[in-house]
């Protein structure tokens, strides 16, 4: 499956995961959700690696460490934001990662004195973010400002994690190995956050939500990792905005969110940005210096 389609499906699964996280937050702490999500992922990926005959041993542990550190930090911050903010607002703030990513790439290109990012592709990212703003119009009440900043920080840290995933892919690391070490980092991070706090008892409903978070996130993570390893960074960033459109639909269907003309216009912009990014990826001359991007 091509990288654009992998991102389309991964975004859908991540949106479903966000719904499960929001519901589970009423029963568990954010650290617990991260812990069980990562434990499920580690077990799934370990079984998958054995079935495919892919070794989990790596020659570049340092790269995995830094990717896991940034990824788990972003995940913990995001789950905290989902627990304390409307899911639409939390999703918006986290998905600002694409804009941060574009700024990081442009800053790197300027630092080394070369232009490595096509302006048309960067435009698709900005169009996508404009669509996100129209869909969700994220406003944070004064008493939620701290959690709003946490959500915004999760987006910035996520951008560094995605760039590190790209680096691992170019180093030849299979997505199974990347996701496994990320899950191991999540187990450690979740346990560390919950250390000294209360571990809540389970109910069938709670276990189902935790399992849903873990399974959906792991499958989506494998797809996303593969997409970032084989595709172009900013194309993936543009397509990732589709997760916001999915979340908006879930909000309407499950949480009774209102449908407004601005939201519809925003969804159209998000879809347009995703389609334009896919078309640019298909064009041989769409991205100059794509190996650097």
KOLMARSE-825305 format. One record per residue: residue number from 0; residue in three letters; x, y, z of N, C-alpha, C, O, CB in turn. Coordinates in steps of 0.05 Angstrom, whole numbers. Glycine has a CB too. Example, Ala and Ser with C-alpha at 12.3 -4.5 7.8 and 13.67 -1.06 7.14 Angstrom:
PT seq type    n_X    n_Y    n_Z   ca_X   ca_Y   ca_Z    c_X    c_Y    c_Z    o_X    o_Y    o_Z   cb_X   cb_Y   cb_Z
PT   0  Ala    264   -114    156    246    -90    156    264    -66    156    285    -66    169    226    -89    181
PT   1  Ser    257    -45    142    273    -21    143    258      1    157    268     23    161    282    -12    114
//
This chain:
PT seq type    n_X    n_Y    n_Z   ca_X   ca_Y   ca_Z    c_X    c_Y    c_Z    o_X    o_Y    o_Z   cb_X   cb_Y   cb_Z
PT   0  Unk     17    -24      0      0      0      0     18     25      0     38     26     14    -19      0     25
PT   1  Unk     10     45    -16     26     69    -18     24     86      7      6     83     23     17     86    -43
PT   2  Unk     45    103     11     46    120     35     21    138     38     12    140     61     71    137     34
PT   3  Unk     10    151     17    -14    167     21    -37    151     32    -51    160     51    -22    180     -4
PT   4  Unk    -42    127     22    -64    111     31    -59    102     60    -78    100     76    -69     87     13
PT   5  Unk    -35     95     66    -28     88     93    -35    110    113    -46    105    135      2     80     96
PT   6  Unk    -29    135    105    -35    158    123    -65    162    125    -75    170    147    -22    182    112
PT   7  Unk    -80    158    103   -109    162    104   -121    142    125   -138    150    141   -122    157     76
PT   8  Unk   -113    117    123   -124     97    142   -114    101    170   -129     99    189   -116     69    132
PT   9  Unk    -88    108    173    -77    113    200    -91    136    213    -97    135    237    -47    118    198
PT  10  Unk    -97    157    198   -111    180    210   -139    172    220   -148    182    241   -114    202    189
PT  11  Unk   -153    155    205   -179    146    213   -178    130    239   -194    134    258   -192    129    192
PT  12  Unk   -158    112    241   -155     96    265   -147    113    289   -155    108    312   -135     73    260
PT  13  Unk   -130    133    285   -122    150    307   -146    166    317   -148    172    341    -99    169    297
PT  14  Unk   -164    174    299   -188    188    307   -205    170    325   -216    179    345   -204    198    283
PT  15  Unk   -208    145    317   -223    126    334   -210    123    361   -223    121    381   -225     99    319
PT  16  Unk   -183    122    361   -168    119    385   -174    143    404   -177    140    428   -138    116    380
PT  17  Unk   -175    167    392   -180    191    408   -207    189    422   -210    198    445   -179    215    390
PT  18  Unk   -227    178    409   -253    175    421   -251    156    445   -262    161    467   -274    164    401
PT  19  Unk   -236    134    442   -233    115    464   -217    127    487   -224    122    510   -217     90    453
PT  20  Unk   -197    144    481   -182    157    502   -200    176    517   -198    177    542   -158    172    490
PT  21  Unk   -217    191    503   -235    210    517   -253    195    536   -258    204    558   -251    225    496
PT  22  Unk   -264    173    527   -282    157    544   -267    144    567   -277    143    590   -297    136    527
PT  23  Unk   -243    134    562   -227    120    582   -217    140    603   -212    132    626   -204    106    570
PT  24  Unk   -215    166    596   -204    185    615   -223    190    639   -215    200    660   -200    212    601
PT  25  Unk   -248    182    636   -267    184    658   -262    162    679   -272    163    701   -295    183    649
PT  26  Unk   -247    141    671   -242    118    689   -213    115    697   -208    104    719   -251     93    674
PT  27  Unk   -195    125    681   -166    121    687   -151    147    684   -160    166    671   -155    100    667
PT  28  Unk   -127    148    697   -109    170    694    -95    169    667    -94    148    654    -89    171    716
PT  29  Unk    -85    192    658    -71    192    632    -47    174    631    -42    161    611    -62    221    626
PT  30  Unk    -32    172    653     -9    154    654    -17    125    652     -3    109    638      6    158    680
PT  31  Unk    -40    118    664    -49     90    661    -57     84    633    -51     62    623    -74     86    680
PT  32  Unk    -70    103    619    -78     98    592    -54     95    574    -53     77    556    -96    121    581
PT  33  Unk    -34    111    578     -9    109    563      4     82    568     13     68    550     11    131    570
PT  34  Unk      4     73    593     17     48    601      3     24    587     16      8    574     16     44    631
PT  35  Unk    -24     23    589    -38      0    578    -38      1    547    -37    -19    534    -67     -1    588
PT  36  Unk    -40     25    536    -38     28    507    -11     17    497    -10      3    477    -41     58    499
PT  37  Unk     10     24    511     37     15    503     42    -14    508     55    -28    492     58     32    517
PT  38  Unk     31    -25    530     34    -53    536     20    -70    514     31    -90    505     22    -60    563
PT  39  Unk     -4    -62    507    -18    -76    485     -2    -74    459      0    -94    445    -46    -63    481
PT  40  Unk      9    -51    454     24    -48    429     49    -65    429     56    -77    409     32    -19    425
PT  41  Unk     64    -66    451     88    -81    453     82   -111    448     97   -125    434    102    -77    480
PT  42  Unk     61   -121    460     54   -149    457     46   -155    428     54   -176    417     31   -157    476
PT  43  Unk     30   -138    416     22   -142    389     45   -141    370     47   -159    352      1   -120    380
PT  44  Unk     63   -122    373     86   -119    355    106   -142    359    117   -152    340    100    -92    359
PT  45  Unk    109   -151    384    127   -174    389    117   -199    375    132   -214    363    130   -179    419
PT  46  Unk     91   -203    377     79   -226    363     81   -224    333     86   -243    319     49   -229    371
PT  47  Unk     77   -199    323     79   -195    294    107   -199    284    112   -210    262     69   -167    287
PT  48  Unk    127   -190    299    155   -193    291    163   -223    291    178   -231    273    173   -177    311
PT  49  Unk    153   -238    310    158   -266    310    146   -280    286    158   -298    273    148   -279    336
PT  50  Unk    121   -272    280    107   -284    257    121   -278    230    122   -295    212     78   -275    256
PT  51  Unk    130   -253    228    143   -245    203    173   -252    202    186   -249    182    140   -215    199
PT  52  Unk    184   -260    225    212   -266    226    230   -242    226    252   -243    216    219   -284    203
PT  53  Unk    220   -220    237    235   -195    238    248   -192    265    234   -193    286    217   -170    231
PT  54  Unk    274   -189    266    288   -187    291    282   -160    304    281   -139    290    318   -191    287
PT  55  Unk    280   -160    330    276   -134    345    303   -122    354    303   -101    366    258   -139    369
PT  56  Unk    325   -136    349    351   -126    356    358   -103    337    354   -105    312    372   -149    355
PT  57  Unk    369    -82    348    376    -59    332    405    -51    335    417    -55    356    358    -35    339
PT  58  Unk    417    -40    314    444    -30    315    446     -1    321    468     10    324    458    -36    288
PT  59  Unk    423     12    323    423     41    328    404     47    352    383     61    349    413     57    303
PT  60  Unk    410     37    376    392     41    399    389     71    406    368     79    416    403     26    423
PT  61  Unk    409     87    402    407    115    409    385    129    393    370    145    405    434    130    404
PT  62  Unk    383    123    368    362    135    351    334    127    362    316    143    363    365    127    322
PT  63  Unk    332    102    369    306     93    380    300    106    407    277    112    413    306     62    383
PT  64  Unk    321    110    423    316    123    449    305    151    445    285    158    458    343    124    464
PT  65  Unk    318    167    428    308    194    425    281    195    411    265    213    418    329    210    409
PT  66  Unk    276    177    393    250    176    380    228    169    401    207    181    402    249    156    356
PT  67  Unk    235    149    418    216    141    438    211    163    459    189    167    468    225    115    452
PT  68  Unk    233    176    467    230    198    486    212    220    476    194    228    491    258    209    493
PT  69  Unk    216    229    452    199    250    441    171    240    436    152    254    442    211    261    416
PT  70  Unk    169    216    425    142    205    419    125    200    443    102    207    444    145    180    403
PT  71  Unk    137    189    464    122    183    489    115    209    503     93    211    514    139    164    507
PT  72  Unk    133    228    503    128    254    515    104    267    501     86    277    515    152    273    513
PT  73  Unk    104    267    475     82    278    460     56    263    465     34    276    468     88    278    430
PT  74  Unk     57    237    467     33    221    473     22    227    500     -3    230    503     40    191    471
PT  75  Unk     39    229    520     29    235    547     16    262    548     -5    266    560     52    233    567
PT  76  Unk     29    282    536     18    309    535     -9    309    521    -28    323    530     37    328    521
PT  77  Unk    -11    294    499    -36    294    483    -59    281    499    -81    291    499    -32    278    457
PT  78  Unk    -53    259    513    -74    246    529    -83    263    552   -107    263    559    -63    219    540
PT  79  Unk    -65    279    564    -73    298    585    -92    319    573   -112    326    585    -48    311    597
PT  80  Unk    -85    329    549   -102    349    536   -130    337    529   -150    351    533    -89    359    511
PT  81  Unk   -130    313    519   -156    300    513   -173    297    538   -198    301    537   -152    273    499
PT  82  Unk   -160    290    560   -175    286    585   -188    311    596   -209    310    608   -157    274    606
PT  83  Unk   -176    334    591   -185    359    603   -196    380    584   -206    400    593   -162    371    619
PT  84  Unk   -195    375    558   -206    393    539   -226    379    521   -226    354    520   -183    405    521
PT  85  Unk   -243    394    508   -260    381    488   -243    366    468   -222    376    460   -278    402    474
PT  86  Unk   -252    343    459   -235    327    442   -228    341    416   -206    338    405   -249    300    435
PT  87  Unk   -246    358    406   -240    373    381   -216    392    386   -199    394    369   -265    389    372
PT  88  Unk   -217    406    408   -195    425    414   -168    410    418   -148    419    407   -201    441    439
PT  89  Unk   -169    388    432   -145    373    437   -133    362    411   -109    362    407   -150    349    456
PT  90  Unk   -150    352    393   -141    342    368   -129    365    351   -108    360    338   -164    329    352
PT  91  Unk   -141    388    351   -131    410    336   -103    418    345    -84    421    329   -149    434    338
PT  92  Unk    -99    421    371    -73    429    382    -52    408    375    -29    416    369    -75    433    412
PT  93  Unk    -58    383    378    -39    362    371    -32    362    342     -9    357    335    -49    335    380
PT  94  Unk    -51    367    325    -46    366    296    -32    391    286    -27    394    262    -72    362    281
PT  95  Unk    -26    410    304     -9    432    296     20    422    290     37    438    281     -8    454    317
PT  96  Unk     25    396    295     51    385    290     60    389    262     84    392    256     52    356    297
PT  97  Unk     41    388    243     49    391    215     60    419    209     79    422    193     25    386    197
PT  98  Unk     49    439    221     59    466    218     87    469    231    105    480    219     40    487    229
PT  99  Unk     90    458    255    116    458    268    136    443    251    159    452    248    114    445    296
PT 100  Unk    128    421    239    146    405    222    156    421    198    179    421    191    132    379    213
PT 101  Unk    137    435    186    144    452    163    164    473    171    183    479    156    119    464    150
PT 102  Unk    160    485    194    178    506    204    205    494    210    226    507    204    167    520    228
PT 103  Unk    206    470    222    232    457    227    247    451    201    271    456    200    227    431    243
PT 104  Unk    233    441    181    246    435    156    256    460    142    278    460    131    226    419    138
PT 105  Unk    240    480    142    248    505    129    272    518    144    291    528    132    225    525    128
PT 106  Unk    271    516    171    293    526    187    319    511    181    340    523    179    286    525    216
PT 107  Unk    317    485    179    340    469    172    351    475    145    375    476    141    334    439    174
PT 108  Unk    333    479    126    342    486     99    356    512     98    377    516     85    318    486     79
PT 109  Unk    345    532    113    358    558    114    385    557    128    404    571    120    339    578    128
PT 110  Unk    386    541    149    411    538    164    434    528    147    457    536    149    407    521    188
PT 111  Unk    427    508    129    448    496    113    450    509     85    464    500     68    442    467    109
PT 112  Unk    435    531     82    437    547     57    427    533     32    438    538     11    465    553     53
PT 113  Unk    406    517     35    394    505     11    364    505     15    353    505     37    405    476      7
PT 114  Unk    350    504     -8    321    503     -8    312    475    -14    315    466    -37    309    523    -29
PT 115  Unk    303    461      6    297    432      2    267    426      4    260    402      1    311    417     23
PT 116  Unk    250    446      8    221    441     10    207    457    -12    210    481    -13    211    448     38
PT 117  Unk    191    443    -28    176    456    -49    154    474    -37    140    465    -19    163    435    -68
PT 118  Unk    152    498    -47    133    517    -36    104    508    -39     88    514    -22    137    544    -48
PT 119  Unk     98    494    -61     71    485    -65     63    465    -44     40    464    -35     68    472    -93
PT 120  Unk     82    447    -36     76    427    -16     72    440     11     55    432     27     98    406    -15
PT 121  Unk     89    460     17     85    475     42     58    488     43     46    490     64    108    495     46
PT 122  Unk     49    498     20     23    511     19      1    492     27    -19    500     39     18    523     -9
PT 123  Unk      3    467     18    -18    447     25    -19    444     56    -41    440     66    -12    420     12
PT 124  Unk      3    445     69      3    443     99    -11    467    111    -28    464    129     32    441    109
PT 125  Unk     -6    491    101    -19    515    112    -48    515    105    -64    524    122     -5    540    100
PT 126  Unk    -56    506     81    -84    504     75    -98    484     94   -120    489    103    -88    494     45
PT 127  Unk    -85    462     99    -96    442    117   -100    454    145   -121    448    157    -78    418    119
PT 128  Unk    -81    469    155    -84    481    181   -106    502    182   -121    504    202    -58    493    191
PT 129  Unk   -110    516    160   -132    535    158   -158    520    160   -177    530    172   -130    552    132
PT 130  Unk   -159    497    147   -183    481    148   -189    471    176   -211    470    186   -181    457    130
PT 131  Unk   -167    463    190   -170    454    218   -181    477    235   -199    472    252   -142    445    229
PT 132  Unk   -172    501    231   -181    524    247   -211    529    242   -225    536    261   -164    549    241
PT 133  Unk   -219    526    217   -247    531    210   -265    509    222   -287    515    232   -251    532    180
PT 134  Unk   -255    484    221   -272    462    231   -276    464    261   -299    462    271   -258    435    225
PT 135  Unk   -255    469    276   -256    467    305   -257    494    319   -266    496    342   -233    452    315
PT 136  Unk   -247    515    306   -246    541    318   -237    539    347   -253    546    365   -273    556    316
PT 137  Unk   -213    528    352   -205    521    380   -203    545    398   -185    562    394   -179    506    380
PT 138  Unk   -220    547    417   -218    567    438   -216    554    465   -231    535    470   -243    587    437
PT 139  Unk   -199    563    481   -194    551    507   -203    571    529   -193    593    530   -164    543    511
PT 140  Unk   -221    562    547   -229    578    569   -206    585    587   -185    571    587   -252    564    585
PT 141  Unk   -208    606    602   -186    615    619   -177    593    639   -154    589    644   -194    640    635
PT 142  Unk   -197    577    649   -189    557    668   -178    532    655   -169    513    668   -213    549    685
PT 143  Unk   -177    532    628   -166    510    613   -141    517    598   -130    502    582   -186    499    594
PT 144  Unk   -131    542    604   -108    552    589    -83    534    592    -69    529    572   -101    580    598
PT 145  Unk    -78    524    616    -55    507    621    -57    482    604    -37    474    592    -53    499    651
PT 146  Unk    -80    470    602    -83    446    586    -82    452    556    -74    435    540   -110    432    593
PT 147  Unk    -90    476    549    -87    485    521    -58    487    513    -50    478    491   -101    511    516
PT 148  Unk    -42    498    531    -13    499    526      0    471    525     18    466    509      1    516    548
PT 149  Unk    -10    453    542      0    426    541     -7    413    514     10    399    502    -13    409    564
PT 150  Unk    -31    418    504    -39    407    478    -22    418    455    -14    404    437    -68    412    472
PT 151  Unk    -16    444    456      0    457    436     29    446    437     41    441    416      1    487    440
PT 152  Unk     39    442    461     66    430    465     67    402    454     87    393    443     74    431    494
PT 153  Unk     45    387    457     44    360    446     48    360    415     60    342    404     18    346    453
PT 154  Unk     36    380    402     40    382    373     68    388    365     78    377    346     21    404    363
PT 155  Unk     81    406    380    109    413    374    127    389    378    144    383    361    118    436    391
PT 156  Unk    124    374    400    141    351    406    135    329    386    153    314    378    137    341    434
PT 157  Unk    110    326    377    103    306    357    118    311    331    126    292    318     72    306    352
PT 158  Unk    121    336    324    136    342    299    164    331    300    173    320    280    136    372    294
PT 159  Unk    178    334    323    205    323    325    205    292    323    223    280    312    218    332    351
PT 160  Unk    184    280    335    182    251    334    178    241    306    190    221    298    159    241    352
PT 161  Unk    161    255    290    156    246    263    181    249    246    187    232    229    134    263    250
PT 162  Unk    197    270    250    222    273    235    242    250    243    257    241    226    234    300    241
PT 163  Unk    241    242    268    259    220    277    250    194    265    266    176    259    259    219    307
PT 164  Unk    223    190    262    213    166    249    223    165    220    231    143    210    182    165    249
PT 165  Unk    223    188    206    234    189    179    263    181    179    272    166    161    230    217    167
PT 166  Unk    278    191    198    307    185    199    311    155    204    329    144    192    320    201    222
PT 167  Unk    296    143    221    298    114    226    291     98    202    304     78    196    280    106    250
PT 168  Unk    271    107    187    264     93    162    287     93    142    292     74    129    239    104    151
PT 169  Unk    299    116    140    321    119    121    346    104    130    364     98    114    328    148    116
PT 170  Unk    348     98    156    370     82    167    365     53    163    382     36    169    374     88    196
PT 171  Unk    342     46    152    336     18    146    321      3    167    318    -22    166    361      4    140
PT 172  Unk    311     17    188    297      4    209    268     -3    200    254     15    191    296     22    235
PT 173  Unk    259    -27    203    231    -34    195    212    -22    215    218    -17    238    228    -64    194
PT 174  Unk    187    -17    205    168     -4    222    161    -20    247    154     -8    268    143      2    207
PT 175  Unk    163    -47    245    157    -63    269    176    -57    291    168    -55    314    159    -93    261
PT 176  Unk    201    -54    285    222    -48    305    218    -20    317    221    -17    341    250    -51    293
PT 177  Unk    211     -1    300    208     26    309    184     28    329    186     40    350    203     45    286
PT 178  Unk    162     15    321    138     16    338    142      0    364    132      8    385    114      5    323
PT 179  Unk    158    -21    363    163    -37    387    177    -21    408    169    -20    431    179    -62    380
PT 180  Unk    199     -8    400    215      8    419    199     32    429    202     41    452    241     17    407
PT 181  Unk    182     43    412    165     65    421    145     55    442    140     69    462    149     77    397
PT 182  Unk    134     31    438    116     19    458    130     13    484    119     18    506    103     -7    447
PT 183  Unk    155      3    483    170     -2    507    174     24    522    172     25    547    197    -15    500
PT 184  Unk    180     45    507    184     71    520    158     81    533    158     93    554    193     92    500
PT 185  Unk    135     75    520    109     83    531    103     68    557     91     79    575     88     78    511
PT 186  Unk    110     42    558    106     27    583    122     40    606    111     44    627    115     -3    579
PT 187  Unk    147     47    601    163     59    621    152     87    628    151     94    652    192     61    612
PT 188  Unk    145    102    608    135    129    613    108    129    629    105    144    647    131    144    587
PT 189  Unk     90    111    620     64    110    634     67    101    663     54    112    680     46     91    619
PT 190  Unk     85     81    667     89     72    695    102     94    712     95     97    735    107     47    695
PT 191  Unk    120    109    700    134    130    715    114    152    723    115    162    745    156    142    698
PT 192  Unk     96    159    704     76    180    710     57    171    732     49    187    749     61    187    685
PT 193  Unk     50    146    731     30    135    751     43    127    777     29    121    796     15    112    739
PT 194  Unk     70    126    778     84    118    802     75    135    826     77    160    824    114    119    798
PT 195  Unk     67    122    847     58    137    871     29    145    870     19    156    890     75    161    875
PT 196  Unk     16    141    847    -12    148    845    -29    123    847    -19    101    851    -18    163    818
PT 197  Unk    -55    126    844    -73    103    846    -77     89    819    -82    102    799   -101    112    856
PT 198  Unk    -73     63    819    -79     47    796   -108     38    799   -115     24    818    -60     22    792
PT 199  Unk   -125     46    781   -154     42    783   -161     13    777   -148     -1    761   -169     60    765
PT 200  Unk   -182      3    790   -192    -24    784   -205    -24    757   -214     -4    746   -213    -33    806
PT 201  Unk   -206    -48    745   -217    -52    718   -246    -61    719   -255    -75    737   -201    -71    702
PT 202  Unk   -261    -53    699   -288    -63    693   -287    -73    664   -269    -66    649   -310    -41    697
PT 203  Unk   -306    -90    656   -307    -99    628   -307    -75    608   -294    -76    588   -331   -117    623
PT 204  Unk   -323    -55    615   -324    -31    598   -297    -17    596   -288     -9    575   -345    -12    608
PT 205  Unk   -284    -14    619   -258     -1    620   -237    -16    605   -221     -5    590   -249      4    648
PT 206  Unk   -237    -42    609   -218    -59    594   -222    -58    564   -203    -57    549   -220    -88    604
PT 207  Unk   -247    -57    556   -253    -55    527   -243    -29    516   -232    -29    493   -284    -57    522
PT 208  Unk   -246     -7    531   -235     18    521   -205     18    520   -193     28    500   -244     41    540
PT 209  Unk   -191      7    540   -162      6    540   -152    -12    517   -132     -5    504   -152     -5    567
PT 210  Unk   -166    -34    513   -158    -52    491   -162    -37    464   -146    -40    446   -175    -78    491
PT 211  Unk   -185    -22    462   -189     -7    437   -168     13    432   -158     16    410   -216      6    439
PT 212  Unk   -160     27    453   -138     47    451   -113     34    441   -100     43    422   -133     62    477
PT 213  Unk   -105     11    453    -80     -2    446    -80    -14    419    -61    -10    404    -75    -24    466
PT 214  Unk   -101    -28    411   -103    -41    385   -104    -20    363    -89    -22    343   -127    -60    383
PT 215  Unk   -122     -1    365   -125     20    345    -99     36    341    -90     41    319   -148     38    351
PT 216  Unk    -87     43    364    -62     59    363    -39     44    350    -24     55    335    -55     68    391
PT 217  Unk    -37     18    357    -15      2    346    -17     -2    316      3      1    302    -14    -25    360
PT 218  Unk    -41     -9    307    -44    -12    278    -39     14    263    -26     15    243    -73    -23    272
PT 219  Unk    -51     36    275    -46     62    262    -17     70    263     -7     82    244    -64     83    276
PT 220  Unk     -4     64    285     25     70    288     42     56    267     60     68    256     35     64    316
PT 221  Unk     36     30    262     50     15    242     46     28    215     65     30    199     41    -14    242
PT 222  Unk     21     35    209     16     47    183     29     74    180     41     80    159    -15     51    179
PT 223  Unk     28     90    201     40    117    200     70    115    198     83    130    183     32    133    225
PT 224  Unk     82     96    213    111     93    212    121     85    184    141     95    174    121     73    233
PT 225  Unk    106     67    172    112     58    145    110     81    125    126     84    107     94     35    137
PT 226  Unk     89     98    129     85    120    111    107    141    113    117    151     93     58    133    117
PT 227  Unk    115    147    138    137    166    142    164    155    133    182    170    125    138    175    171
PT 228  Unk    167    129    134    192    117    125    194    116     95    217    117     84    194     89    136
PT 229  Unk    172    114     81    173    110     52    163    135     36    169    138     13    156     86     44
PT 230  Unk    148    152     49    136    175     36    151    200     42    172    200     55    107    178     43
PT 231  Unk    140    223     32    152    249     37    140    262     61    116    260     65    149    267     12
PT 232  Unk    156    274     78    148    283    104    124    302    102    104    298    117    171    297    118
PT 233  Unk    125    323     86    104    342     85     79    332     72     57    341     77    113    367     71
PT 234  Unk     81    312     54     58    299     42     43    285     64     18    287     67     66    280     20
PT 235  Unk     58    270     80     45    256    103     33    275    123     11    270    134     66    238    117
PT 236  Unk     46    298    127     36    318    145      9    329    135     -9    333    151     56    341    149
PT 237  Unk      7    333    109    -18    343     98    -41    323    101    -63    329    109    -14    350     69
PT 238  Unk    -35    298     94    -55    277     96    -63    271    124    -86    262    129    -45    251     82
PT 239  Unk    -46    277    143    -52    272    171    -75    289    180    -89    282    200    -27    277    188
PT 240  Unk    -79    312    167   -102    329    174   -129    316    171   -148    324    183   -101    354    157
PT 241  Unk   -130    295    155   -155    281    151   -165    270    178   -189    266    182   -152    258    131
PT 242  Unk   -147    264    197   -155    255    223   -173    275    237   -190    268    253   -131    249    240
PT 243  Unk   -169    301    231   -186    322    243   -214    320    232   -234    322    246   -174    350    238
PT 244  Unk   -216    315    206   -243    313    193   -257    289    205   -281    290    211   -240    310    163
PT 245  Unk   -243    267    208   -255    243    220   -265    249    248   -287    241    256   -236    219    220
PT 246  Unk   -248    263    264   -255    269    291   -280    287    293   -296    285    310   -232    282    305
PT 247  Unk   -281    306    274   -305    323    273   -330    307    269   -351    312    281   -301    344    251
PT 248  Unk   -329    288    250   -352    271    245   -360    254    270   -383    252    277   -347    252    222
PT 249  Unk   -339    243    283   -345    228    308   -357    246    329   -375    238    344   -319    216    319
PT 250  Unk   -348    271    330   -359    290    350   -388    295    345   -404    297    363   -344    316    349
PT 251  Unk   -396    298    319   -424    303    312   -441    278    319   -462    280    330   -426    309    282
PT 252  Unk   -430    254    311   -446    230    315   -447    220    344   -468    210    352   -435    208    297
PT 253  Unk   -425    223    358   -424    212    385   -427    232    407   -437    225    429   -397    198    388
PT 254  Unk   -419    257    403   -420    276    425   -438    300    419   -439    319    435   -392    286    430
PT 255  Unk   -453    298    397   -473    319    392   -462    346    385   -475    366    389   -490    322    415
PT 256  Unk   -438    347    373   -427    373    365   -443    385    343   -454    371    326   -397    370    356
PT 257  Unk   -445    412    343   -461    426    322   -446    427    296   -422    428    295   -468    454    332
PT 258  Unk   -462    425    274   -451    428    247   -455    456    238   -477    466    237   -464    407    227
PT 259  Unk   -433    470    231   -435    498    222   -423    500    194   -408    482    184   -420    517    241
PT 260  Unk   -429    522    180   -419    526    153   -388    528    154   -375    520    135   -431    551    140
PT 261  Unk   -377    540    175   -348    543    177   -335    515    180   -314    511    169   -341    561    200
PT 262  Unk   -349    498    194   -338    471    198   -338    456    171   -318    442    165   -354    455    219
PT 263  Unk   -360    458    156   -361    445    130   -340    456    111   -327    441     97   -389    449    118
PT 264  Unk   -337    483    111   -316    495     95   -288    485    103   -271    479     86   -317    526     96
PT 265  Unk   -284    482    129   -258    472    138   -253    444    130   -231    437    122   -257    474    168
PT 266  Unk   -274    427    131   -270    399    122   -263    398     93   -246    382     85   -296    383    127
PT 267  Unk   -275    415     77   -269    416     48   -240    424     44   -226    413     26   -287    435     33
PT 268  Unk   -230    443     59   -202    452     57   -183    429     65   -163    425     53   -197    477     74
PT 269  Unk   -190    415     86   -174    393     96   -172    371     74   -150    362     68   -185    381    122
PT 270  Unk   -194    364     63   -194    343     42   -179    353     17   -164    338      5   -223    336     34
PT 271  Unk   -183    379     10   -169    390    -13   -139    389     -8   -123    383    -27   -178    419    -18
PT 272  Unk   -130    396     16   -101    396     22    -90    367     20    -68    363      9    -96    407     50
PT 273  Unk   -105    348     30    -96    320     28    -94    310     -1    -75    297     -8   -115    302     43
PT 274  Unk   -115    317    -17   -114    308    -45    -92    322    -60    -78    310    -77   -141    314    -58
PT 275  Unk    -88    348    -55    -66    362    -68    -39    351    -61    -21    349    -78    -68    392    -61
PT 276  Unk    -36    344    -36    -10    332    -27     -5    306    -41     17    300    -50    -10    328      3
PT 277  Unk    -26    289    -44    -23    264    -58    -16    268    -87      1    253    -98    -49    247    -56
PT 278  Unk    -28    288   -100    -22    294   -128      7    303   -131     20    295   -150    -41    314   -139
PT 279  Unk     16    320   -113     43    330   -114     63    307   -110     85    307   -122     48    352    -93
PT 280  Unk     56    288    -93     74    266    -89     76    249   -114     97    238   -120     64    249    -66
PT 281  Unk     54    247   -129     54    230   -153     70    243   -175     79    229   -193     26    224   -161
PT 282  Unk     72    269   -175     87    283   -196    117    281   -191    126    289   -170     77    312   -198
PT 283  Unk    132    272   -210    161    268   -207    175    294   -199    195    294   -185    173    257   -232
PT 284  Unk    165    316   -210    180    341   -205    166    359   -184    172    382   -181    181    357   -231
PT 285  Unk    148    346   -169    133    362   -150    150    373   -127    146    395   -117    110    345   -139
PT 286  Unk    169    357   -118    185    365    -95    214    365   -103    225    345   -112    181    346    -71
PT 287  Unk    227    388   -101    256    390   -107    271    383    -82    264    392    -60    263    419   -117
PT 288  Unk    291    367    -85    307    359    -62    291    342    -43    294    345    -19    318    383    -48
PT 289  Unk    275    324    -53    257    308    -36    273    291    -17    263    285      5    238    291    -53
PT 290  Unk    296    282    -24    311    265     -6    319    280     20    324    268     40    336    255    -19
PT 291  Unk    321    307     18    327    322     42    302    328     58    304    333     82    340    348     34
PT 292  Unk    278    327     45    254    334     59    245    311     76    224    313     90    232    341     40
//
